[in-house]
């Protein structure tokens, strides 16, 4: 995951998945590029990320999260 502000001041939250396919190959997919409304808070980001996880039905398959060391990321997780 990564959160950044676009040149036109939109907060964009990117969610990307890396996984092993049924044939044993490493795969990756962009799951979502969300416009984040409101503050860049961990609580706000968590709500958005949880929505993506629920939409894909992958809650039982999520193992790890990779992101930078922003304090709001700790709150989000």
HELIX and SHEET records of a PDB file:
HELIX    1   1 UNK A   42  UNK A   56  1                                  15    
HELIX    2   2 UNK A   59  UNK A   61  5                                   3    
HELIX    3   3 UNK A   71  UNK A   76  1                                   6    
SHEET    1   A 3 UNK A   2  UNK A   5  0                                        
SHEET    2   A 3 UNK A  11  UNK A  20 -1                                        
SHEET    3   A 3 UNK A  26  UNK A  35 -1                                        
END                                                                             
